[in-house]
Amino acid sequence: MNRVAVLSAGSWGTTFAAVLADAGNSVVLHSRRPETVAAINDRHENPIRETSRIQLQ
């Protein structure tokens, strides 16, 4: 398992992080917005895209 960092928790960064995690990598996702970090940590979803949520495990 590789450890990977994604430096953007926007739509593309979140999707890319999910793909990397699904492939078996340990992923750290960086966000500059504290509310985004809280949503990802607490609810395992990114509120940036309300219409198509990506479940983060």
Secondary structure by P-SEA (a helix, b strand, c coil): cbbbbbccccaaaaaaaaaaaaaccbbbbbbccaaaaaaaaacccccccccbbbbcc
